[in-house]
Amino acid sequence: MRLTPAEEQALFERFTVELRDLDSKAPIQLSASVAWLVICQLNLALRHPQNTGPSAKAVRNLADDIAALLAQPGSAMEEVYKRGQRGE
């Protein structure tokens, strides 16, 4: 069943709150290099045309935040991330 834009936004907001609550339940530590590889693979999954729901939106935001934290402007890592977003 398709959600209206308002329903999708409400679901995204609830999902975001529940997702933040997970941090206190099951902390997971990753090295920066492993985190980088994960977001590169997420780029691939996020390009799927049917991957449009609340979790996809949250993952896009997370991946962008991690990329901004780890990749220096103008670096090869930043270029690889951007190319992945464009499907290259």
Residue pairs with C-beta under 8 A, 6 or more apart in sequence:
3 11
8 53
8 54
11 53
11 54
12 54
12 57
12 58
15 54
15 55
15 58
16 54
16 58
19 58
30 38
32 70
35 66
35 70
36 66
36 70
36 71
36 77
39 62
39 63
39 66
39 67
39 81
40 80
40 81
40 84
42 59
42 63
43 63
43 81
43 84
43 85
44 84
45 51
45 59
46 56
46 59
46 60
46 63
47 85
47 87
67 77
67 78
67 81
70 77
71 77
71 78
71 81
72 78
